[in-house]
Every structure is written in C-alpha cells, then in structure tokens.
Amino acid sequence: MARIWCCVLIFLLLSPPATNAWLTEAVCAVVGGVATVALAPIVLPAVGFTSAGIAAGSLAATAMSTAWSTGVGVGLVAAAQSAGAVGAVGLVGTVAGGAVGAGVGHVIANARSKKECGCENDCNCE
C-alpha cells in the first residue's frame, strides 16, 4: 500500500504542471478521502474521541470545552465523537477529507505552475 502512495506522490511531483492541474487536484481529493477513511479509526481514539466517550484530559476534551464555552465548533466535536464512537467516518467525513485533499492538490498545482513559469510572490502567470 505504501508503494502505491509513493508512486502517486512521485507522479504528481514529476508530471508537467500546466497540463494536469486538474489531475493533481483529483488525485489529491481521492487520496484525502481514502486517507480519512483509513486513518480515522487510528487518529480519533488517539486524540480522545473513544467508543466510551471523550477521554478526560485529552485534546478532544479541550476541544469540547472550548466548543461549548464559545459556541464555535460544537457540531465538529459532536461529529468527531460520533465517528470515534463508531470507529469509522461516514460519507460526510469522507467527502470532507476529499475536499481537504482537493484543496491541497490545488495549492500544489498552483505552486508548481508558478515555479515553472518563473513567477515569484503572487503574480499571474497565465
């Protein structure tokens, strides 16, 4: 499995940026979605979202306390706890992971495009 991810990364780094920016975004979206599904059962309990509830003194407990006191992110904490209790993320979590992956792919494609055309800072290369 690790070989597949290494091949994908090498492909993205070595491919011409102008011709496949959309491909970079698409591949990163798929990688983000798959990584979310694969890593959620490992990461969520590690930060404190367990099947028995939010672990005391954990990062999850801090997030819950902050969310409830400020009113910001309550839904995210609840969704993370739900996924941690079940041990898997649902469709929404997978789509969110894919969206983050697509955003990372966009940043990679944009950075490579500017590097190829000799742009510096925030110029327009088109």
N, CA, C and O atoms as CSV, one atom per row, in Angstrom:
chain,resi,resn,atom,element,x,y,z
A,1,MET,N,N,0.821,-1.191,0.000
A,1,MET,CA,C,0.000,0.000,0.000
A,1,MET,C,C,0.866,1.257,0.000
A,1,MET,O,O,0.564,2.233,-0.687
A,2,ALA,N,N,1.944,1.220,0.777
A,2,ALA,CA,C,2.832,2.376,0.835
A,2,ALA,C,C,3.474,2.642,-0.514
A,2,ALA,O,O,3.731,3.794,-0.864
A,3,ARG,N,N,3.734,1.595,-1.270
A,3,ARG,CA,C,4.323,1.774,-2.599
A,3,ARG,C,C,3.381,2.532,-3.529
A,3,ARG,O,O,3.817,3.353,-4.337
A,4,ILE,N,N,2.099,2.251,-3.408
A,4,ILE,CA,C,1.120,2.948,-4.250
A,4,ILE,C,C,1.139,4.438,-3.944
A,4,ILE,O,O,1.151,5.257,-4.864
A,5,TRP,N,N,1.142,4.802,-2.661
A,5,TRP,CA,C,1.154,6.216,-2.293
A,5,TRP,C,C,2.439,6.890,-2.751
A,5,TRP,O,O,2.414,8.039,-3.191
A,6,CYS,N,N,3.564,6.183,-2.651
A,6,CYS,CA,C,4.837,6.748,-3.115
A,6,CYS,C,C,4.803,6.967,-4.625
A,6,CYS,O,O,5.284,7.990,-5.113
A,7,CYS,N,N,4.246,6.028,-5.358
A,7,CYS,CA,C,4.138,6.182,-6.815
A,7,CYS,C,C,3.244,7.359,-7.174
A,7,CYS,O,O,3.555,8.118,-8.091
A,8,VAL,N,N,2.137,7.515,-6.461
A,8,VAL,CA,C,1.240,8.646,-6.714
A,8,VAL,C,C,1.958,9.960,-6.441
A,8,VAL,O,O,1.855,10.896,-7.235
A,9,LEU,N,N,2.682,10.043,-5.333
A,9,LEU,CA,C,3.411,11.263,-4.993
A,9,LEU,C,C,4.482,11.576,-6.032
A,9,LEU,O,O,4.621,12.728,-6.443
A,10,ILE,N,N,5.236,10.573,-6.460
A,10,ILE,CA,C,6.263,10.786,-7.480
A,10,ILE,C,C,5.627,11.237,-8.783
A,10,ILE,O,O,6.148,12.129,-9.452
A,11,PHE,N,N,4.508,10.630,-9.149
A,11,PHE,CA,C,3.799,11.035,-10.364
A,11,PHE,C,C,3.396,12.501,-10.297
A,11,PHE,O,O,3.583,13.245,-11.259
A,12,LEU,N,N,2.848,12.913,-9.166
A,12,LEU,CA,C,2.408,14.302,-9.021
A,12,LEU,C,C,3.580,15.276,-9.078
A,12,LEU,O,O,3.464,16.360,-9.649
A,13,LEU,N,N,4.690,14.894,-8.496
A,13,LEU,CA,C,5.844,15.785,-8.464
A,13,LEU,C,C,6.556,15.886,-9.809
A,13,LEU,O,O,7.120,16.934,-10.124
A,14,LEU,N,N,6.543,14.829,-10.603
A,14,LEU,CA,C,7.294,14.804,-11.852
A,14,LEU,C,C,6.474,15.146,-13.091
A,14,LEU,O,O,7.047,15.402,-14.150
A,15,SER,N,N,5.179,15.157,-12.985
A,15,SER,CA,C,4.346,15.418,-14.159
A,15,SER,C,C,4.327,16.910,-14.494
A,15,SER,O,O,4.481,17.747,-13.605
A,16,PRO,N,N,4.138,17.247,-15.776
A,16,PRO,CA,C,4.110,18.662,-16.161
A,16,PRO,C,C,2.934,19.390,-15.524
A,16,PRO,O,O,1.801,18.920,-15.633
A,17,PRO,N,N,3.163,20.519,-14.866
A,17,PRO,CA,C,2.103,21.189,-14.123
A,17,PRO,C,C,1.028,21.822,-14.982
A,17,PRO,O,O,-0.137,21.826,-14.584
A,18,ALA,N,N,1.364,22.351,-16.129
A,18,ALA,CA,C,0.374,23.081,-16.927
A,18,ALA,C,C,-0.681,22.151,-17.505
A,18,ALA,O,O,-1.832,22.553,-17.675
A,19,THR,N,N,-0.302,20.908,-17.811
A,19,THR,CA,C,-1.240,20.018,-18.478
A,19,THR,C,C,-2.118,19.235,-17.525
A,19,THR,O,O,-3.141,18.695,-17.947
A,20,ASN,N,N,-1.761,19.154,-16.262
A,20,ASN,CA,C,-2.540,18.279,-15.403
A,20,ASN,C,C,-2.847,18.863,-14.034
A,20,ASN,O,O,-2.832,18.135,-13.041
A,21,ALA,N,N,-3.123,20.145,-13.959
A,21,ALA,CA,C,-3.503,20.725,-12.667
A,21,ALA,C,C,-4.785,20.072,-12.157
A,21,ALA,O,O,-4.905,19.799,-10.963
A,22,TRP,N,N,-5.730,19.824,-13.035
A,22,TRP,CA,C,-6.978,19.185,-12.622
A,22,TRP,C,C,-6.725,17.760,-12.147
A,22,TRP,O,O,-7.396,17.275,-11.236
A,23,LEU,N,N,-5.745,17.084,-12.774
A,23,LEU,CA,C,-5.431,15.722,-12.370
A,23,LEU,C,C,-4.800,15.701,-10.978
A,23,LEU,O,O,-5.089,14.818,-10.171
A,24,THR,N,N,-3.943,16.672,-10.707
A,24,THR,CA,C,-3.336,16.778,-9.382
A,24,THR,C,C,-4.414,16.957,-8.326
A,24,THR,O,O,-4.380,16.301,-7.285
A,25,GLU,N,N,-5.378,17.848,-8.587
A,25,GLU,CA,C,-6.474,18.077,-7.641
A,25,GLU,C,C,-7.320,16.827,-7.467
A,25,GLU,O,O,-7.705,16.489,-6.348
A,26,ALA,N,N,-7.612,16.141,-8.561
A,26,ALA,CA,C,-8.447,14.943,-8.481
A,26,ALA,C,C,-7.753,13.827,-7.699
A,26,ALA,O,O,-8.370,13.176,-6.856
A,27,VAL,N,N,-6.470,13.611,-7.982
A,27,VAL,CA,C,-5.731,12.564,-7.277
A,27,VAL,C,C,-5.646,12.892,-5.790
A,27,VAL,O,O,-5.827,12.013,-4.948
A,28,CYS,N,N,-5.369,14.156,-5.466
A,28,CYS,CA,C,-5.283,14.552,-4.052
A,28,CYS,C,C,-6.641,14.439,-3.358
A,28,CYS,O,O,-6.700,14.121,-2.170
A,29,ALA,N,N,-7.724,14.691,-4.077
A,29,ALA,CA,C,-9.058,14.527,-3.489
A,29,ALA,C,C,-9.315,13.066,-3.142
A,29,ALA,O,O,-9.826,12.762,-2.065
A,30,VAL,N,N,-8.962,12.162,-4.050
A,30,VAL,CA,C,-9.149,10.734,-3.789
A,30,VAL,C,C,-8.258,10.285,-2.631
A,30,VAL,O,O,-8.701,9.558,-1.743
A,31,VAL,N,N,-6.996,10.728,-2.651
A,31,VAL,CA,C,-6.071,10.371,-1.568
A,31,VAL,C,C,-6.597,10.897,-0.231
A,31,VAL,O,O,-6.531,10.197,0.779
A,32,GLY,N,N,-7.123,12.137,-0.220
A,32,GLY,CA,C,-7.667,12.706,1.011
A,32,GLY,C,C,-8.853,11.929,1.537
A,32,GLY,O,O,-8.955,11.691,2.740
A,33,GLY,N,N,-9.754,11.527,0.650
A,33,GLY,CA,C,-10.912,10.742,1.066
A,33,GLY,C,C,-10.527,9.381,1.597
A,33,GLY,O,O,-11.042,8.939,2.625
A,34,VAL,N,N,-9.616,8.709,0.895
A,34,VAL,CA,C,-9.167,7.383,1.333
A,34,VAL,C,C,-8.396,7.482,2.648
A,34,VAL,O,O,-8.573,6.656,3.543
A,35,ALA,N,N,-7.546,8.492,2.755
A,35,ALA,CA,C,-6.776,8.662,3.995
A,35,ALA,C,C,-7.694,8.939,5.178
A,35,ALA,O,O,-7.444,8.460,6.284
A,36,THR,N,N,-8.750,9.706,4.953
A,36,THR,CA,C,-9.696,9.988,6.024
A,36,THR,C,C,-10.349,8.703,6.520
A,36,THR,O,O,-10.446,8.478,7.726
A,37,VAL,N,N,-10.789,7.875,5.603
A,37,VAL,CA,C,-11.430,6.616,5.979
A,37,VAL,C,C,-10.432,5.678,6.660
A,37,VAL,O,O,-10.767,5.013,7.641
A,38,ALA,N,N,-9.207,5.629,6.136
A,38,ALA,CA,C,-8.205,4.697,6.677
A,38,ALA,C,C,-7.651,5.148,8.026
A,38,ALA,O,O,-7.392,4.316,8.896
A,39,LEU,N,N,-7.468,6.448,8.207
A,39,LEU,CA,C,-6.803,6.935,9.418
A,39,LEU,C,C,-7.757,7.303,10.559
A,39,LEU,O,O,-7.324,7.411,11.707
A,40,ALA,N,N,-9.026,7.495,10.267
A,40,ALA,CA,C,-9.975,7.894,11.313
A,40,ALA,C,C,-10.014,6.924,12.490
A,40,ALA,O,O,-10.009,7.377,13.634
A,41,PRO,N,N,-10.054,5.612,12.263
A,41,PRO,CA,C,-10.087,4.697,13.407
A,41,PRO,C,C,-8.818,4.731,14.258
A,41,PRO,O,O,-8.830,4.270,15.400
A,42,ILE,N,N,-7.742,5.262,13.725
A,42,ILE,CA,C,-6.484,5.361,14.465
A,42,ILE,C,C,-6.363,6.717,15.147
A,42,ILE,O,O,-6.022,6.800,16.327
A,43,VAL,N,N,-6.645,7.777,14.397
A,43,VAL,CA,C,-6.415,9.139,14.881
A,43,VAL,C,C,-7.467,9.569,15.912
A,43,VAL,O,O,-7.115,10.158,16.934
A,44,LEU,N,N,-8.733,9.287,15.663
A,44,LEU,CA,C,-9.784,9.756,16.574
A,44,LEU,C,C,-9.612,9.239,18.004
A,44,LEU,O,O,-9.678,10.038,18.938
A,45,PRO,N,N,-9.395,7.943,18.213
A,45,PRO,CA,C,-9.153,7.492,19.590
A,45,PRO,C,C,-7.851,8.051,20.178
A,45,PRO,O,O,-7.761,8.279,21.384
A,46,ALA,N,N,-6.860,8.267,19.340
A,46,ALA,CA,C,-5.578,8.784,19.831
A,46,ALA,C,C,-5.713,10.196,20.397
A,46,ALA,O,O,-4.984,10.565,21.318
A,47,VAL,N,N,-6.640,10.990,19.855
A,47,VAL,CA,C,-6.828,12.352,20.369
A,47,VAL,C,C,-7.924,12.437,21.416
A,47,VAL,O,O,-8.170,13.509,21.969
A,48,GLY,N,N,-8.604,11.291,21.703
A,48,GLY,CA,C,-9.550,11.274,22.801
A,48,GLY,C,C,-10.998,11.032,22.446
A,48,GLY,O,O,-11.846,11.027,23.339
A,49,PHE,N,N,-11.319,10.829,21.176
A,49,PHE,CA,C,-12.692,10.518,20.783
A,49,PHE,C,C,-12.832,8.997,20.773
A,49,PHE,O,O,-12.601,8.360,19.745
A,50,THR,N,N,-13.204,8.420,21.900
A,50,THR,CA,C,-13.242,6.968,22.049
A,50,THR,C,C,-14.666,6.434,22.017
A,50,THR,O,O,-15.629,7.201,22.022
A,51,SER,N,N,-14.788,5.117,21.983
A,51,SER,CA,C,-16.118,4.498,21.974
A,51,SER,C,C,-16.818,4.659,23.316
A,51,SER,O,O,-18.043,4.556,23.390
A,52,ALA,N,N,-16.059,4.911,24.377
A,52,ALA,CA,C,-16.644,5.112,25.704
A,52,ALA,C,C,-16.981,6.585,25.979
A,52,ALA,O,O,-17.535,6.916,27.027
A,53,GLY,N,N,-16.648,7.445,25.045
A,53,GLY,CA,C,-16.890,8.879,25.231
A,53,GLY,C,C,-15.593,9.656,25.097
A,53,GLY,O,O,-14.554,9.091,24.757
A,54,ILE,N,N,-15.657,10.929,25.362
A,54,ILE,CA,C,-14.469,11.771,25.261
A,54,ILE,C,C,-13.583,11.517,26.475
A,54,ILE,O,O,-14.033,11.592,27.618
A,55,ALA,N,N,-12.312,11.214,26.205
A,55,ALA,CA,C,-11.368,10.886,27.278
A,55,ALA,C,C,-10.982,12.149,28.049
A,55,ALA,O,O,-10.693,13.191,27.461
A,56,ALA,N,N,-10.985,12.034,29.362
A,56,ALA,CA,C,-10.635,13.169,30.224
A,56,ALA,C,C,-9.182,13.578,30.004
A,56,ALA,O,O,-8.301,12.727,29.880
A,57,GLY,N,N,-8.940,14.884,29.958
A,57,GLY,CA,C,-7.593,15.414,29.823
A,57,GLY,C,C,-7.007,15.309,28.430
A,57,GLY,O,O,-5.828,15.604,28.239
A,58,SER,N,N,-7.793,14.900,27.461
A,58,SER,CA,C,-7.283,14.715,26.104
A,58,SER,C,C,-7.494,15.976,25.265
A,58,SER,O,O,-8.121,16.942,25.700
A,59,LEU,N,N,-6.955,15.931,24.061
A,59,LEU,CA,C,-7.174,17.022,23.107
A,59,LEU,C,C,-8.666,17.151,22.796
A,59,LEU,O,O,-9.177,18.257,22.619
A,60,ALA,N,N,-9.354,16.020,22.730
A,60,ALA,CA,C,-10.800,16.033,22.474
A,60,ALA,C,C,-11.549,16.744,23.599
A,60,ALA,O,O,-12.505,17.475,23.339
A,61,ALA,N,N,-11.119,16.536,24.855
A,61,ALA,CA,C,-11.761,17.204,25.992
A,61,ALA,C,C,-11.545,18.713,25.927
A,61,ALA,O,O,-12.449,19.491,26.230
A,62,THR,N,N,-10.353,19.114,25.534
A,62,THR,CA,C,-10.075,20.544,25.372
A,62,THR,C,C,-10.929,21.135,24.257
A,62,THR,O,O,-11.480,22.228,24.392
A,63,ALA,N,N,-11.032,20.398,23.153
A,63,ALA,CA,C,-11.860,20.869,22.040
A,63,ALA,C,C,-13.322,20.981,22.450
A,63,ALA,O,O,-13.997,21.950,22.104
A,64,MET,N,N,-13.811,19.988,23.187
A,64,MET,CA,C,-15.196,20.022,23.639
A,64,MET,C,C,-15.436,21.200,24.575
A,64,MET,O,O,-16.438,21.902,24.440
A,65,SER,N,N,-14.537,21.422,25.511
A,65,SER,CA,C,-14.675,22.525,26.454
A,65,SER,C,C,-14.690,23.869,25.734
A,65,SER,O,O,-15.513,24.735,26.027
A,66,THR,N,N,-13.770,24.028,24.792
A,66,THR,CA,C,-13.706,25.275,24.031
A,66,THR,C,C,-14.955,25.463,23.175
A,66,THR,O,O,-15.516,26.557,23.110
A,67,ALA,N,N,-15.378,24.397,22.528
A,67,ALA,CA,C,-16.561,24.490,21.671
A,67,ALA,C,C,-17.801,24.861,22.466
A,67,ALA,O,O,-18.579,25.712,22.035
A,68,TRP,N,N,-17.996,24.238,23.616
A,68,TRP,CA,C,-19.194,24.519,24.407
A,68,TRP,C,C,-19.152,25.904,25.033
A,68,TRP,O,O,-20.189,26.552,25.166
A,69,SER,N,N,-17.969,26.365,25.418
A,69,SER,CA,C,-17.895,27.683,26.061
A,69,SER,C,C,-17.997,28.828,25.063
A,69,SER,O,O,-18.489,29.905,25.400
A,70,THR,N,N,-17.532,28.600,23.828
A,70,THR,CA,C,-17.593,29.667,22.822
A,70,THR,C,C,-18.759,29.503,21.865
A,70,THR,O,O,-19.180,30.468,21.227
A,71,GLY,N,N,-19.282,28.294,21.760
A,71,GLY,CA,C,-20.356,28.041,20.811
A,71,GLY,C,C,-19.859,27.820,19.397
A,71,GLY,O,O,-20.662,27.721,18.470
A,72,VAL,N,N,-18.552,27.741,19.213
A,72,VAL,CA,C,-17.958,27.556,17.886
A,72,VAL,C,C,-17.404,26.141,17.775
A,72,VAL,O,O,-16.604,25.718,18.610
A,73,GLY,N,N,-17.818,25.425,16.772
A,73,GLY,CA,C,-17.295,24.085,16.535
A,73,GLY,C,C,-17.997,22.975,17.289
A,73,GLY,O,O,-17.491,21.854,17.347
A,74,VAL,N,N,-19.144,23.262,17.864
A,74,VAL,CA,C,-19.876,22.236,18.616
A,74,VAL,C,C,-20.234,21.068,17.701
A,74,VAL,O,O,-20.099,19.907,18.087
A,75,GLY,N,N,-20.682,21.372,16.511
A,75,GLY,CA,C,-21.048,20.324,15.554
A,75,GLY,C,C,-19.861,19.469,15.143
A,75,GLY,O,O,-19.996,18.259,14.964
A,76,LEU,N,N,-18.691,20.097,14.990
A,76,LEU,CA,C,-17.495,19.342,14.625
A,76,LEU,C,C,-17.081,18.384,15.735
A,76,LEU,O,O,-16.712,17.239,15.472
A,77,VAL,N,N,-17.143,18.856,16.968
A,77,VAL,CA,C,-16.794,17.992,18.099
A,77,VAL,C,C,-17.798,16.836,18.185
A,77,VAL,O,O,-17.413,15.691,18.418
A,78,ALA,N,N,-19.069,17.139,17.999
A,78,ALA,CA,C,-20.092,16.095,18.049
A,78,ALA,C,C,-19.891,15.072,16.934
A,78,ALA,O,O,-20.026,13.870,17.162
A,79,ALA,N,N,-19.566,15.546,15.721
A,79,ALA,CA,C,-19.328,14.630,14.600
A,79,ALA,C,C,-18.090,13.777,14.843
A,79,ALA,O,O,-18.088,12.584,14.540
A,80,ALA,N,N,-17.039,14.381,15.389
A,80,ALA,CA,C,-15.820,13.630,15.684
A,80,ALA,C,C,-16.088,12.579,16.755
A,80,ALA,O,O,-15.594,11.455,16.654
A,81,GLN,N,N,-16.867,12.931,17.786
A,81,GLN,CA,C,-17.190,11.963,18.829
A,81,GLN,C,C,-18.049,10.832,18.275
A,81,GLN,O,O,-17.868,9.671,18.643
A,82,SER,N,N,-18.966,11.166,17.409
A,82,SER,CA,C,-19.806,10.144,16.792
A,82,SER,C,C,-18.955,9.180,15.979
A,82,SER,O,O,-19.120,7.964,16.073
A,83,ALA,N,N,-18.045,9.728,15.179
A,83,ALA,CA,C,-17.164,8.879,14.380
A,83,ALA,C,C,-16.235,8.064,15.270
A,83,ALA,O,O,-15.967,6.899,14.978
A,84,GLY,N,N,-15.742,8.659,16.349
A,84,GLY,CA,C,-14.874,7.939,17.279
A,84,GLY,C,C,-15.610,6.814,17.988
A,84,GLY,O,O,-15.034,5.755,18.239
A,85,ALA,N,N,-16.878,7.034,18.311
A,85,ALA,CA,C,-17.666,6.002,18.990
A,85,ALA,C,C,-17.919,4.811,18.079
A,85,ALA,O,O,-17.893,3.663,18.522
A,86,VAL,N,N,-18.165,5.090,16.810
A,86,VAL,CA,C,-18.437,4.026,15.847
A,86,VAL,C,C,-17.141,3.398,15.349
A,86,VAL,O,O,-17.104,2.216,15.005
A,87,GLY,N,N,-16.077,4.199,15.314
A,87,GLY,CA,C,-14.796,3.710,14.814
A,87,GLY,C,C,-14.608,3.911,13.337
A,87,GLY,O,O,-13.702,3.327,12.740
A,88,ALA,N,N,-15.450,4.731,12.730
A,88,ALA,CA,C,-15.338,4.978,11.295
A,88,ALA,C,C,-16.020,6.306,10.965
A,88,ALA,O,O,-16.884,6.781,11.702
A,89,VAL,N,N,-15.615,6.880,9.853
A,89,VAL,CA,C,-16.271,8.098,9.393
A,89,VAL,C,C,-17.307,7.729,8.346
A,89,VAL,O,O,-17.177,6.715,7.660
A,90,GLY,N,N,-18.316,8.541,8.229
A,90,GLY,CA,C,-19.356,8.306,7.251
A,90,GLY,C,C,-19.065,9.030,5.954
A,90,GLY,O,O,-17.938,9.448,5.688
A,91,LEU,N,N,-20.096,9.167,5.165
A,91,LEU,CA,C,-19.979,9.823,3.864
A,91,LEU,C,C,-19.527,11.270,4.000
A,91,LEU,O,O,-18.677,11.730,3.239
A,92,VAL,N,N,-20.089,11.985,4.961
A,92,VAL,CA,C,-19.735,13.396,5.142
A,92,VAL,C,C,-18.258,13.547,5.502
A,92,VAL,O,O,-17.583,14.439,4.986
A,93,GLY,N,N,-17.754,12.688,6.379
A,93,GLY,CA,C,-16.339,12.739,6.742
A,93,GLY,C,C,-15.433,12.412,5.571
A,93,GLY,O,O,-14.380,13.025,5.398
A,94,THR,N,N,-15.845,11.449,4.772
A,94,THR,CA,C,-15.067,11.084,3.588
A,94,THR,C,C,-15.038,12.222,2.590
A,94,THR,O,O,-13.988,12.533,2.027
A,95,VAL,N,N,-16.190,12.847,2.366
A,95,VAL,CA,C,-16.255,13.988,1.450
A,95,VAL,C,C,-15.421,15.149,1.981
A,95,VAL,O,O,-14.742,15.830,1.212
A,96,ALA,N,N,-15.469,15.377,3.285
A,96,ALA,CA,C,-14.661,16.447,3.874
A,96,ALA,C,C,-13.175,16.166,3.690
A,96,ALA,O,O,-12.409,17.074,3.367
A,97,GLY,N,N,-12.767,14.934,3.889
A,97,GLY,CA,C,-11.371,14.563,3.654
A,97,GLY,C,C,-10.975,14.742,2.198
A,97,GLY,O,O,-9.866,15.184,1.897
A,98,GLY,N,N,-11.882,14.398,1.302
A,98,GLY,CA,C,-11.632,14.601,-0.128
A,98,GLY,C,C,-11.538,16.068,-0.488
A,98,GLY,O,O,-10.723,16.456,-1.325
A,99,ALA,N,N,-12.368,16.887,0.142
A,99,ALA,CA,C,-12.321,18.329,-0.121
A,99,ALA,C,C,-11.007,18.936,0.358
A,99,ALA,O,O,-10.417,19.779,-0.318
A,100,VAL,N,N,-10.562,18.503,1.519
A,100,VAL,CA,C,-9.259,18.978,2.015
A,100,VAL,C,C,-8.153,18.527,1.061
A,100,VAL,O,O,-7.245,19.295,0.745
A,101,GLY,N,N,-8.236,17.281,0.608
A,101,GLY,CA,C,-7.252,16.774,-0.353
A,101,GLY,C,C,-7.250,17.559,-1.644
A,101,GLY,O,O,-6.188,17.857,-2.191
A,102,ALA,N,N,-8.442,17.902,-2.144
A,102,ALA,CA,C,-8.530,18.700,-3.374
A,102,ALA,C,C,-7.929,20.080,-3.167
A,102,ALA,O,O,-7.274,20.613,-4.064
A,103,GLY,N,N,-8.146,20.663,-1.998
A,103,GLY,CA,C,-7.543,21.966,-1.692
A,103,GLY,C,C,-6.027,21.887,-1.670
A,103,GLY,O,O,-5.343,22.771,-2.185
A,104,VAL,N,N,-5.506,20.826,-1.072
A,104,VAL,CA,C,-4.056,20.629,-1.063
A,104,VAL,C,C,-3.550,20.439,-2.495
A,104,VAL,O,O,-2.509,20.980,-2.866
A,105,GLY,N,N,-4.283,19.677,-3.288
A,105,GLY,CA,C,-3.908,19.485,-4.693
A,105,GLY,C,C,-3.905,20.783,-5.467
A,105,GLY,O,O,-3.037,21.000,-6.312
A,106,HIS,N,N,-4.857,21.645,-5.192
A,106,HIS,CA,C,-4.909,22.948,-5.851
A,106,HIS,C,C,-3.685,23.786,-5.488
A,106,HIS,O,O,-3.082,24.422,-6.352
A,107,VAL,N,N,-3.330,23.783,-4.224
A,107,VAL,CA,C,-2.147,24.532,-3.776
A,107,VAL,C,C,-0.890,23.980,-4.440
A,107,VAL,O,O,-0.041,24.750,-4.891
A,108,ILE,N,N,-0.762,22.656,-4.505
A,108,ILE,CA,C,0.401,22.035,-5.143
A,108,ILE,C,C,0.461,22.411,-6.619
A,108,ILE,O,O,1.509,22.818,-7.119
A,109,ALA,N,N,-0.673,22.272,-7.319
A,109,ALA,CA,C,-0.695,22.577,-8.751
A,109,ALA,C,C,-0.391,24.046,-9.006
A,109,ALA,O,O,0.330,24.377,-9.947
A,110,ASN,N,N,-0.932,24.922,-8.181
A,110,ASN,CA,C,-0.709,26.356,-8.346
A,110,ASN,C,C,0.754,26.715,-8.081
A,110,ASN,O,O,1.335,27.518,-8.811
A,111,ALA,N,N,1.346,26.131,-7.050
A,111,ALA,CA,C,2.744,26.407,-6.727
A,111,ALA,C,C,3.664,25.902,-7.834
A,111,ALA,O,O,4.625,26.573,-8.210
A,112,ARG,N,N,3.363,24.724,-8.345
A,112,ARG,CA,C,4.189,24.175,-9.420
A,112,ARG,C,C,4.037,24.999,-10.688
A,112,ARG,O,O,5.013,25.193,-11.413
A,113,SER,N,N,2.850,25.484,-10.970
A,113,SER,CA,C,2.614,26.296,-12.153
A,113,SER,C,C,3.408,27.593,-12.088
A,113,SER,O,O,4.012,28.000,-13.080
A,114,LYS,N,N,3.411,28.236,-10.943
A,114,LYS,CA,C,4.164,29.482,-10.783
A,114,LYS,C,C,5.660,29.239,-10.868
A,114,LYS,O,O,6.393,30.066,-11.411
A,115,LYS,N,N,6.119,28.118,-10.340
A,115,LYS,CA,C,7.543,27.802,-10.378
A,115,LYS,C,C,7.996,27.569,-11.818
A,115,LYS,O,O,9.071,28.020,-12.215
A,116,GLU,N,N,7.177,26.865,-12.595
A,116,GLU,CA,C,7.524,26.555,-13.976
A,116,GLU,C,C,7.606,27.801,-14.847
A,116,GLU,O,O,8.460,27.868,-15.731
A,117,CYS,N,N,6.746,28.787,-14.625
A,117,CYS,CA,C,6.735,29.955,-15.495
A,117,CYS,C,C,7.623,31.080,-14.957
A,117,CYS,O,O,7.707,32.145,-15.570
A,118,GLY,N,N,8.269,30.860,-13.846
A,118,GLY,CA,C,9.207,31.846,-13.317
A,118,GLY,C,C,8.578,32.925,-12.469
A,118,GLY,O,O,9.199,33.960,-12.225
A,119,CYS,N,N,7.362,32.707,-12.016
A,119,CYS,CA,C,6.703,33.711,-11.178
A,119,CYS,C,C,7.300,33.723,-9.779
A,119,CYS,O,O,7.780,32.704,-9.283
A,120,GLU,N,N,7.263,34.855,-9.173
A,120,GLU,CA,C,7.671,34.990,-7.792
A,120,GLU,C,C,6.563,35.727,-7.055
A,120,GLU,O,O,5.813,36.499,-7.652
A,121,ASN,N,N,6.469,35.489,-5.780
A,121,ASN,CA,C,5.440,36.083,-4.918
A,121,ASN,C,C,4.056,35.676,-5.409
A,121,ASN,O,O,3.765,34.484,-5.505
A,122,ASP,N,N,3.203,36.642,-5.721
A,122,ASP,CA,C,1.817,36.316,-6.063
A,122,ASP,C,C,1.442,36.900,-7.439
A,122,ASP,O,O,0.434,37.596,-7.563
A,123,CYS,N,N,2.243,36.619,-8.454
A,123,CYS,CA,C,1.958,37.185,-9.775
A,123,CYS,C,C,1.033,36.277,-10.562
A,123,CYS,O,O,0.769,35.145,-10.154
A,124,ASN,N,N,0.554,36.758,-11.660
A,124,ASN,CA,C,-0.323,35.991,-12.524
A,124,ASN,C,C,0.479,35.445,-13.692
A,124,ASN,O,O,1.018,36.216,-14.487
A,125,CYS,N,N,0.564,34.144,-13.806
A,125,CYS,CA,C,1.432,33.500,-14.816
A,125,CYS,C,C,0.734,33.173,-16.123
A,125,CYS,O,O,1.375,32.609,-17.010
A,126,GLU,N,N,-0.491,33.481,-16.290
A,126,GLU,CA,C,-1.212,32.975,-17.447
A,126,GLU,C,C,-1.051,33.843,-18.612
A,126,GLU,O,O,-1.599,33.555,-19.676
